[in-house]
Amino acid sequence: MQDKLKRTGQVFWLFGLSGSGKTSLSGGGAEQIRTKGSTVLLLDGDVLRRGVCRDLGFSEDDRRENVRRTAEFARIASDSGVIVIVALITPLESMRDLARKIVGTERFSGIFVDAPIDECRKRDVKGLYARAESGEISNFTGLTSSFERPVRADLVIETGAEPLEASIDRFTEYLVHRLESV
């Protein structure tokens, strides 16, 4: 029990295109870590956009503010010893650097959830890619708004190259290894 009390929280920031598998990975990883007795806070971009970030659009400035708010929540929770898993597109390297700076490098892991855009389109149950391609949605990441491949990532999970369960297992192994090393 004493060891658990001494542990500092960690933030695992999953980023990638819409449909790359961030939400599936974060949910699967959180479920597995919770079964080991740890407290996990899941911060999903879609959920945040319906609540605390509902006043933001999709301009670059609004996206940066979305990342900033999310990183501040993640930092506060990790300061309390909570394991935080963030699933947020985070399209630009400068935004990922901002999140890392706010949370603190020693507690931040940037995880690139990499899937080809054609695979993301296939997984798109909300029809967002079709709506963006028809002009109904502007500033759609990967189509009409840029997504920068990472200069650095602590882990890359190629969800288009393996089954979901294998990706969740790789993510969970990384989480466990990282948590045991702090």
FIBAVEX-504700 format. One line per 2 residues: number of its first residue (from 1); for each residue y, x, z of N, C-alpha, C, CB. Coordinates in Angstrom, 3 decimals, m for minus. Atoms other than C-alpha are relative to their C-alpha. Glycine has a CB too. Layout:
REM residues N
NUM	Y:X:Z:Y:X:Z:Y:X:Z:Y:X:Z ~ ...
This chain:
REM residues 182
1	m1.197:0.822:0.000:0.000:0.000:0.000:1.257:0.863:0.000:0.000:m0.934:1.204 ~ m1.164:m0.871:m0.085:2.413:2.796:0.863:0.357:0.593:m1.363:m0.254:1.117:1.006
3	m0.261:m0.555:1.326:2.007:4.329:m2.624:0.727:m0.998:m0.882:m1.301:0.426:m0.662 ~ m0.651:1.014:0.824:2.982:1.050:m4.269:1.464:m0.154:0.380:m0.721:m1.341:0.132
5	m1.378:0.163:m0.452:6.118:0.835:m2.154:0.893:1.141:m0.480:0.044:m0.090:1.517 ~ m0.782:m1.150:0.423:7.221:4.316:m3.240:0.254:0.025:m1.506:m0.697:1.262:0.414
7	m0.132:m0.030:1.456:6.833:3.632:m6.955:1.315:m0.619:m0.457:m1.169:m0.729:m0.651 ~ m1.173:0.587:0.623:9.883:3.057:m9.038:m0.456:m0.833:m1.187:1.017:1.094:m0.439
9	0.328:0.836:1.138:9.875:0.408:m11.691:0.132:0.773:m1.298:0.888:m1.229:m0.028 ~ m0.049:m0.593:1.331:9.451:1.253:m15.341:0.367:m1.082:m1.002:m1.356:0.667:m0.373
11	m0.361:0.923:1.067:10.800:m0.340:m18.508:m0.705:0.440:m1.268:1.542:m0.059:m0.207 ~ 0.703:m0.236:1.255:8.636:m0.590:m21.612:0.672:m0.886:m1.046:m1.554:m0.308:0.123
13	m0.854:0.712:0.949:10.914:m1.556:m24.517:m0.687:m0.014:m1.358:1.411:0.658:m0.097 ~ 0.659:0.156:1.285:9.029:m2.874:m27.542:1.021:m0.456:m1.025:m1.174:m0.999:0.093
15	m0.953:0.360:1.055:11.075:m2.974:m30.741:m0.687:0.062:m1.355:1.235:0.936:0.024 ~ 0.553:0.056:1.355:10.343:m3.785:m34.368:0.472:m1.262:m0.682:m1.544:0.059:0.021
17	m0.403:1.159:0.793:10.800:m6.371:m37.080:m0.504:m1.303:0.595:m0.503:0.139:m1.420 ~ 0.492:1.324:m0.364:10.442:m10.092:m36.505:m1.393:m0.163:m0.604:0.975:m1.132:m0.495
19	1.371:0.175:0.469:6.726:m10.834:m36.769:m0.865:1.238:0.107:0.017:m0.448:m1.401 ~ 0.783:m1.235:m0.096:5.607:m7.279:m36.028:m1.049:m0.052:1.103:0.920:1.174:0.238
21	0.972:0.137:m1.080:3.762:m8.364:m32.873:0.521:0.339:1.385:m1.157:0.851:m0.285 ~ m0.588:m0.366:m1.296:6.176:m7.530:m30.051:m0.358:m0.986:1.102:1.508:0.093:m0.121
23	0.272:1.024:m1.013:5.694:m10.821:m28.219:m1.483:m0.035:0.365:0.450:m1.380:m0.501 ~ 1.448:0.003:m0.271:1.899:m10.773:m28.572:m0.403:1.214:0.829:m0.797:m0.022:m1.318
25	0.320:m1.213:m0.748:1.687:m7.169:m27.360:0.549:m0.058:1.420:0.549:1.225:m0.721 ~ m0.607:0.018:m1.335:4.084:m7.684:m24.467:m0.725:m0.983:0.903:1.493:m0.362:m0.086
27	0.738:0.981:m0.803:2.278:m10.812:m23.288:m1.386:0.491:0.385:m0.120:m1.305:m0.756 ~ 1.336:m0.531:m0.283:m1.157:m9.208:m23.576:0.024:1.147:0.985:m0.656:0.452:m1.271
29	m0.134:m1.126:m0.921:m0.043:m6.025:m21.846:0.384:m0.455:1.397:1.029:0.984:m0.521 ~ m0.433:0.521:m1.306:1.714:m7.951:m19.055:m1.168:m0.652:0.728:1.151:m1.016:m0.172
31	1.157:0.678:m0.608:m1.399:m10.048:m18.448:m0.992:1.018:0.571:m0.707:m0.901:m1.042 ~ 0.954:m1.009:m0.482:m3.616:m6.972:m18.148:0.540:0.775:1.202:m0.344:0.975:m1.124
33	m0.595:m0.742:m1.128:m1.194:m5.148:m15.816:0.055:m0.886:1.245:1.428:0.505:m0.363 ~ m0.020:0.920:m1.149:m0.838:m8.235:m13.601:m1.365:m0.097:0.663:0.459:m1.392:m0.439
35	1.345:0.075:m0.598:m4.618:m8.345:m13.124:m0.287:1.212:0.873:m1.070:m0.113:m1.095 ~ 0.146:m1.201:m0.831:m4.284:m4.864:m11.594:0.879:m0.069:1.249:0.350:1.251:m0.812
37	m0.769:0.212:m1.213:m1.938:m6.283:m8.953:1.462:0.401:m0.075:m0.627:0.730:1.091 ~ m1.393:m0.406:0.127:1.429:m5.187:m10.325:0.888:m1.184:m0.371:0.136:1.107:m1.043
39	m0.983:1.006:0.353:4.552:m7.301:m10.643:0.627:0.390:m1.334:1.082:m0.147:1.112 ~ m0.519:m0.257:1.341:5.670:m7.586:m14.266:1.017:m1.075:m0.362:m1.150:0.042:m1.043
41	m1.004:0.904:0.539:8.832:m9.129:m15.674:m0.001:0.171:m1.509:1.419:0.278:0.610 ~ m0.001:m0.015:1.455:8.673:m10.026:m19.353:1.342:m0.534:m0.489:m1.182:m0.839:m0.574
43	m1.275:0.404:0.576:12.014:m10.156:m21.198:m0.175:m0.082:m1.514:1.148:1.000:0.389 ~ 0.236:0.228:1.418:11.458:m11.685:m24.643:1.301:m0.414:m0.679:m1.089:m1.074:m0.209
45	m1.242:0.267:0.716:14.275:m11.758:m27.181:0.232:m1.465:m0.320:0.018:0.774:m1.258 ~ m0.160:1.426:0.327:13.622:m15.355:m28.254:0.379:m0.810:1.235:m1.294:m0.559:m0.613
47	m0.287:0.716:m1.248:13.680:m16.570:m24.652:1.426:0.313:0.455:m1.025:0.384:1.111 ~ m1.350:m0.381:m0.404:16.849:m14.619:m23.849:1.056:m0.669:m0.882:0.158:1.522:m0.053
49	m0.935:0.635:0.927:18.542:m16.054:m26.954:0.177:m1.494:0.283:m0.476:0.198:m1.428 ~ m0.114:1.420:m0.352:17.852:m19.586:m25.692:0.756:m0.202:1.308:m1.385:m0.628:0.106
51	m0.636:0.128:m1.305:19.447:m18.859:m22.327:1.183:0.924:0.158:m0.992:0.268:1.088 ~ m1.072:m0.898:m0.412:21.471:m15.928:m21.102:0.780:0.598:m1.184:m0.576:1.113:0.839
53	m0.680:m0.556:1.173:22.334:m14.725:m24.632:0.270:m1.046:m1.075:m0.823:1.123:m0.588 ~ m0.176:1.070:0.993:22.770:m18.103:m26.326:1.396:m0.016:m0.620:m0.277:m1.344:0.641
55	m1.358:m0.043:0.539:26.477:m17.417:m26.854:0.173:1.083:m1.063:0.992:0.226:1.121 ~ m0.092:m1.106:0.945:25.678:m14.481:m29.151:m0.561:m0.375:m1.366:m0.730:1.212:0.544
57	0.509:0.169:1.359:25.235:m14.493:m32.905:m0.841:1.201:m0.391:1.156:m0.195:m0.999 ~ 0.843:m1.083:0.488:23.563:m11.875:m35.081:0.792:1.081:m0.714:m1.050:m0.544:m0.922
59	m0.794:m1.113:0.525:26.452:m9.620:m36.059:m0.449:1.266:0.734:1.557:m0.254:0.183 ~ 0.374:m1.249:m0.657:26.002:m5.965:m35.182:0.553:0.065:1.421:0.498:1.196:m0.812
61	m0.592:m0.005:m1.348:28.394:m6.344:m32.221:m0.753:m0.935:0.946:1.479:m0.409:m0.067 ~ 0.753:0.944:m0.839:26.520:m9.409:m30.923:m1.394:0.529:0.316:m0.107:m1.364:m0.693
63	1.330:m0.588:m0.258:23.166:m7.660:m31.308:0.111:1.103:1.059:m0.618:0.576:m1.318 ~ m0.201:m1.075:m0.987:24.514:m4.661:m29.368:0.198:m0.605:1.399:1.232:0.887:m0.390
65	m0.217:0.661:m1.289:25.693:m7.011:m26.592:m1.305:m0.600:0.518:1.080:m1.098:m0.127 ~ 1.311:0.534:m0.376:22.263:m8.686:m26.576:m0.859:1.114:0.617:m0.716:m0.623:m1.236
67	0.748:m1.152:m0.509:20.657:m5.268:m26.085:0.582:0.452:1.339:0.026:1.167:m1.023 ~ m0.638:m0.450:m1.246:23.191:m4.312:m23.402:m0.369:m0.914:1.166:1.532:0.048:m0.167
69	0.340:0.949:m1.072:22.598:m7.489:m21.376:m1.466:0.141:0.410:0.284:m1.449:m0.452 ~ 1.431:m0.118:m0.288:18.841:m7.138:m21.663:m0.282:1.284:0.772:m0.822:m0.032:m1.304
71	0.203:m1.278:m0.687:18.965:m3.483:m20.621:0.513:m0.056:1.439:0.702:1.131:m0.763 ~ m0.525:0.128:m1.366:21.118:m4.345:m17.588:m0.983:m0.774:0.887:1.380:m0.708:m0.014
73	1.020:0.744:m0.760:18.564:m6.976:m16.472:m1.209:0.871:0.284:m0.434:m1.260:m0.764 ~ 1.176:m0.859:m0.147:15.731:m4.514:m17.060:0.241:1.078:1.055:m0.361:0.648:m1.347
75	m0.334:m1.040:m0.990:17.505:m1.812:m15.026:m0.011:m0.566:1.419:1.382:0.614:m0.309 ~ m0.042:0.615:m1.337:18.157:m4.161:m12.105:m1.414:m0.267:0.511:0.814:m1.319:m0.031
77	1.377:0.293:m0.413:14.527:m5.282:m12.032:m0.780:1.282:0.279:m0.717:m0.824:m1.078 ~ 0.737:m1.249:m0.231:13.168:m1.745:m12.361:0.518:0.724:1.241:0.108:0.919:m1.229
79	m0.532:m0.558:m1.252:15.507:m0.631:m9.551:m0.723:m0.590:1.206:1.515:m0.266:0.111 ~ 0.724:0.679:m1.083:13.558:m3.115:m7.421:m1.490:0.296:m0.023:0.217:m1.495:m0.086
81	1.405:m0.375:0.059:10.231:m1.543:m8.391:m0.843:m0.850:m0.929:m0.575:m0.059:1.348 ~ 0.729:0.885:0.906:9.285:m4.159:m10.987:m0.283:0.733:m1.309:0.802:m1.307:m0.264
83	0.328:m0.488:1.331:7.522:m3.206:m14.210:0.586:m1.024:m0.978:m1.576:0.189:m0.199 ~ m0.677:0.882:0.945:9.608:m4.641:m17.056:m0.510:0.310:m1.410:1.555:0.168:0.086
85	0.380:m0.130:1.402:8.327:m5.258:m20.567:0.993:m0.820:m0.813:m1.485:m0.473:m0.250 ~ m1.007:0.628:0.848:11.025:m6.025:m23.132:m0.566:m0.103:m1.411:1.343:0.805:0.013
87	0.368:0.202:1.404:10.252:m7.487:m26.568:1.255:m0.457:m0.733:m1.176:m1.051:m0.155 ~ m1.295:0.261:0.610:13.446:m7.270:m28.602:0.117:0.805:m1.288:1.154:0.346:0.975
89	m0.044:m0.676:1.302:14.005:m6.394:m32.272:0.699:1.354:0.091:0.711:m0.881:m1.030 ~ m0.762:m1.234:m0.207:16.628:m3.730:m31.362:0.057:0.829:m1.285:m0.622:0.830:1.138
91	0.108:m0.557:1.347:17.309:m2.811:m34.996:0.551:1.402:m0.236:0.665:m0.890:m0.905 ~ m0.644:m1.282:0.271:19.473:0.303:m34.713:m0.332:1.035:1.068:1.507:m0.179:m0.095
93	0.294:m1.100:m0.925:18.741:3.678:m33.147:1.075:0.084:1.083:m0.098:1.343:m0.764 ~ m1.080:m0.056:m0.995:22.153:3.577:m31.422:m0.193:m1.062:1.083:1.369:m0.188:m0.683
95	0.277:1.054:m0.984:21.127:0.314:m29.716:m1.151:0.401:0.917:m0.327:m1.327:m0.708 ~ 1.123:m0.472:m0.821:17.848:1.826:m28.548:0.460:1.102:0.947:m1.153:0.513:m0.894
97	m0.573:m1.043:m0.860:19.780:4.833:m27.229:0.822:m0.613:1.132:0.877:0.959:m0.829 ~ m0.780:0.698:m1.021:22.128:2.455:m25.387:m0.924:m0.557:1.086:0.832:m1.139:m0.636
99	0.949:0.555:m0.973:19.180:0.696:m23.724:m0.582:1.108:0.865:m1.130:m0.765:m0.715 ~ 0.575:m1.145:m0.733:17.621:4.053:m22.753:1.019:0.554:1.003:m0.445:1.123:m0.993
101	m1.054:m0.528:m0.883:20.949:5.213:m21.282:0.231:m0.931:1.194:1.320:0.188:m0.787 ~ m0.240:0.966:m1.087:21.468:2.016:m19.249:m1.151:0.012:0.998:0.189:m1.423:m0.568
103	1.177:0.043:m0.876:17.921:1.949:m17.871:m0.205:1.339:0.697:m1.258:m0.374:m0.803 ~ 0.262:m1.336:m0.512:17.658:5.710:m17.387:m1.227:0.582:m0.700:m0.204:m0.028:1.535
105	1.053:m0.629:0.794:15.539:8.080:m19.441:m1.323:0.107:0.743:0.438:1.368:m0.433 ~ 1.235:m0.208:m0.775:13.035:8.687:m16.640:m0.794:m1.289:0.200:0.334:0.600:1.355
107	0.690:1.281:m0.198:12.176:4.977:m16.440:m0.170:m0.798:m1.287:0.751:m0.832:1.002 ~ m0.031:0.736:1.260:12.386:4.021:m20.130:m1.046:0.544:m0.965:1.398:0.073:m0.633
109	0.922:m0.353:1.087:9.637:4.029:m22.749:0.326:m0.884:m1.193:m1.505:m0.168:0.436 ~ m0.283:0.726:1.233:10.586:3.049:m26.286:m1.260:m0.077:m0.842:1.144:0.674:m0.791
111	1.259:0.202:0.715:7.624:1.564:m28.148:0.288:m0.724:m1.310:m1.018:m0.805:0.868 ~ m0.236:0.553:1.322:7.901:0.993:m31.881:m1.232:m0.786:m0.437:0.335:1.119:m1.021
113	1.065:0.875:0.481:5.798:m1.967:m32.982:0.193:m0.078:m1.510:0.039:m1.446:0.689 ~ m0.170:m0.230:1.426:5.333:m1.070:m36.621:m0.966:m0.851:m0.810:m0.196:1.475:m0.329
115	0.801:0.799:0.933:4.120:m3.541:m39.223:0.780:m0.090:m1.303:m0.319:m1.437:0.578 ~ m0.686:0.135:1.286:4.906:m3.674:m42.944:0.650:m1.385:m0.108:m0.992:0.227:m1.175
117	m0.740:1.258:0.101:7.419:m6.370:m43.846:m0.850:m1.107:m0.626:1.275:0.204:m0.820 ~ 0.863:1.034:0.599:4.826:m8.171:m45.998:m0.946:m0.596:1.039:m0.813:0.588:m1.173
119	0.849:0.499:m1.091:2.550:m8.435:m42.946:0.817:m0.882:0.939:m0.636:1.178:0.785 ~ m0.881:0.808:m0.853:5.484:m9.739:m40.875:0.255:m1.372:m0.633:1.342:0.736:0.243
121	m0.194:1.277:0.707:6.112:m12.417:m43.519:m1.219:m0.902:0.171:0.270:0.244:m1.503 ~ 1.243:0.776:m0.133:2.459:m13.523:m43.319:m0.123:m0.608:1.398:m1.224:0.891:m0.295
123	0.121:0.446:m1.393:2.700:m13.867:m39.538:1.115:m0.959:0.406:0.001:1.200:0.931 ~ m1.222:0.725:m0.333:5.976:m15.794:m39.662:m0.233:m1.507:0.109:1.066:0.280:m1.041
125	0.299:1.426:m0.216:5.005:m19.163:m38.156:1.266:m0.867:0.034:m0.774:m0.176:1.307 ~ m1.260:0.761:m0.064:8.679:m20.189:m37.791:0.678:m0.119:m1.366:0.959:0.659:0.987
127	m0.599:0.060:1.331:9.452:m19.655:m41.488:1.335:0.704:m0.113:0.167:m1.410:m0.402 ~ m1.301:m0.673:m0.017:12.344:m17.311:m40.706:0.238:0.845:m1.246:0.112:0.874:1.231
129	m0.177:m0.838:1.190:11.726:m14.932:m43.609:0.357:m0.858:m1.213:m1.281:0.818:m0.282 ~ m0.292:0.894:1.130:11.676:m17.796:m46.137:1.424:m0.554:0.111:m1.026:m1.165:m0.054
131	m1.357:0.525:m0.200:14.860:m19.252:m44.624:1.049:1.073:m0.276:0.164:m0.538:1.432 ~ m0.936:m1.098:0.259:16.551:m15.831:m44.759:0.071:0.306:m1.490:m0.414:1.260:0.781
133	0.025:m0.294:1.436:15.461:m15.249:m48.354:0.695:m1.093:m0.816:m1.446:0.165:m0.478 ~ m0.682:1.091:0.704:16.851:m18.647:m49.359:1.498:m0.036:0.322:m0.641:m1.343:0.365
135	m1.411:m0.054:m0.356:20.209:m17.768:m47.760:0.372:m0.885:1.175:0.821:m0.379:m1.172 ~ m0.261:0.895:m1.129:19.877:m20.256:m44.905:0.318:0.776:1.281:m1.202:m0.915:0.232
137	m0.260:m0.865:m1.162:19.845:m17.432:m42.321:0.629:1.283:m0.525:m1.324:0.303:0.821 ~ m0.634:m1.272:0.385:22.268:m14.530:m42.661:m0.293:1.050:1.077:1.552:m0.177:m0.194
139	0.219:m1.108:m0.935:22.015:m11.121:m40.965:m1.427:0.034:0.540:0.977:m0.096:1.155 ~ 1.397:m0.010:m0.436:18.216:m11.263:m40.864:m0.544:1.419:m0.109:m0.861:m0.988:m0.844
141	0.447:m1.389:m0.073:16.791:m7.922:m39.774:m1.140:0.280:m0.970:m0.435:0.337:1.415 ~ 1.005:m0.419:0.959:14.814:m6.151:m42.457:0.248:m0.535:m1.392:m1.346:m0.427:0.461
143	m0.317:0.575:1.314:16.206:m8.300:m45.270:1.482:0.150:m0.309:m0.402:m1.485:m0.054 ~ m1.441:m0.025:0.251:19.960:m8.830:m45.081:0.765:0.751:1.084:0.530:m1.414:m0.109
145	m0.572:m0.818:m1.068:20.573:m6.708:m41.989:m0.962:1.162:0.229:0.231:m0.839:1.330 ~ 0.873:m1.170:m0.038:19.287:m3.191:m41.470:m0.868:0.100:1.245:0.819:1.223:m0.110
147	0.868:m0.427:m1.085:16.429:m1.997:m39.359:m0.255:1.483:m0.231:m1.350:m0.837:0.053 ~ 0.206:m1.444:0.103:16.367:1.741:m38.720:m1.330:0.371:0.650:1.170:0.777:0.665
149	1.235:m0.524:m0.585:12.969:3.289:m38.273:0.410:1.010:1.074:m0.940:0.664:m1.100 ~ m0.425:m0.854:m1.116:13.047:5.249:m35.013:m0.015:1.486:m0.318:m0.875:m0.250:1.181
151	m0.030:m1.455:0.032:14.063:8.872:m34.826:m1.006:0.513:1.034:1.447:0.550:0.286 ~ 0.973:m0.339:m1.032:12.018:9.000:m31.644:m0.536:m1.291:0.599:0.632:0.908:1.100
153	0.639:1.106:m0.716:9.597:6.638:m30.001:m1.038:0.628:0.913:m0.654:m1.061:m0.991 ~ 0.982:m0.532:m0.937:7.436:7.247:m26.975:m1.414:m0.387:m0.409:0.292:m0.495:1.414
155	1.290:0.468:0.499:4.631:5.300:m28.632:0.269:m0.818:m1.258:m0.775:m0.846:1.084 ~ m0.052:0.824:1.205:4.082:3.815:m32.097:m1.315:m0.755:m0.073:0.246:0.867:m1.301
157	1.192:0.826:0.151:1.667:0.914:m32.452:0.095:m0.672:m1.361:m0.132:m1.060:1.162 ~ 0.012:0.540:1.359:0.836:0.046:m36.052:m0.845:m1.270:m0.001:m0.555:1.049:m1.028
159	0.723:1.267:m0.151:m0.077:m3.608:m35.642:m0.549:m0.536:m1.312:0.902:m1.031:0.614 ~ 0.548:0.414:1.281:m0.702:m4.044:m39.347:m1.288:0.727:m0.344:1.011:0.223:m1.084
161	1.152:m0.844:0.316:m3.480:m1.437:m39.242:m1.202:m0.231:0.906:0.399:1.433:0.076 ~ 1.109:0.230:m0.924:m5.649:m2.757:m36.411:0.063:m1.422:0.546:0.030:1.025:1.158
163	m0.003:1.349:m0.591:m6.702:m6.027:m34.759:0.924:m0.062:1.217:m1.432:m0.417:0.405 ~ m0.918:0.196:m1.120:m4.358:m7.476:m32.129:m0.577:0.530:1.308:0.337:m1.475:0.147
165	0.609:m0.447:m1.266:m6.798:m6.801:m29.269:0.017:1.519:0.132:m1.439:m0.507:0.104 ~ m0.034:m1.472:m0.032:m6.980:m3.100:m30.212:1.420:0.487:0.294:m0.504:0.592:m1.349
167	m1.401:m0.369:m0.266:m3.163:m2.905:m30.249:0.362:m0.262:1.463:0.955:m0.786:m0.933 ~ m0.266:0.317:m1.411:m2.978:m4.622:m26.839:m0.664:1.036:0.898:m0.507:m1.426:0.355
169	0.701:m1.016:m0.798:m5.569:m2.194:m25.454:0.740:1.336:m0.032:m1.439:0.187:m0.514 ~ m0.744:m1.271:0.103:m3.612:0.825:m26.773:1.299:m0.070:0.796:0.307:0.337:m1.481
171	m1.233:0.179:m0.760:m0.385:m0.561:m25.301:m0.294:0.048:1.500:0.679:m1.336:m0.376 ~ 0.346:0.038:m1.424:m2.061:m1.248:m21.943:m0.408:1.386:0.498:m1.138:m1.009:0.251
173	0.378:m1.372:m0.383:m3.599:2.249:m21.850:1.249:0.850:0.213:m0.910:0.646:m1.082 ~ m1.247:m0.746:m0.137:m0.135:3.693:m22.393:0.724:m0.401:1.281:0.906:m0.232:m1.221
175	m0.658:0.479:m1.213:1.348:1.516:m19.638:m0.644:0.594:1.243:m0.046:m1.526:0.066 ~ 0.731:m0.491:m1.173:m1.341:2.492:m17.144:0.227:1.507:0.162:m1.520:m0.312:m0.126
177	m0.206:m1.451:m0.066:m1.039:6.197:m18.007:1.414:0.326:0.487:m0.249:0.645:m1.383 ~ m1.400:m0.244:m0.381:2.752:6.088:m17.698:0.240:m0.361:1.468:0.955:m0.810:m0.906
179	m0.206:0.430:m1.382:2.660:4.176:m14.418:m0.700:0.927:0.999:m0.500:m1.430:0.182 ~ 0.711:m0.923:m0.893:0.119:6.578:m12.919:0.665:1.366:0.065:m1.439:0.160:m0.451
181	m0.620:m1.318:0.036:2.237:9.583:m13.894:1.358:0.049:0.709:0.164:0.438:m1.430 ~ m1.309:m0.008:m0.691:5.406:8.482:m12.046:m0.172:0.042:1.498:0.826:m1.228:m0.385
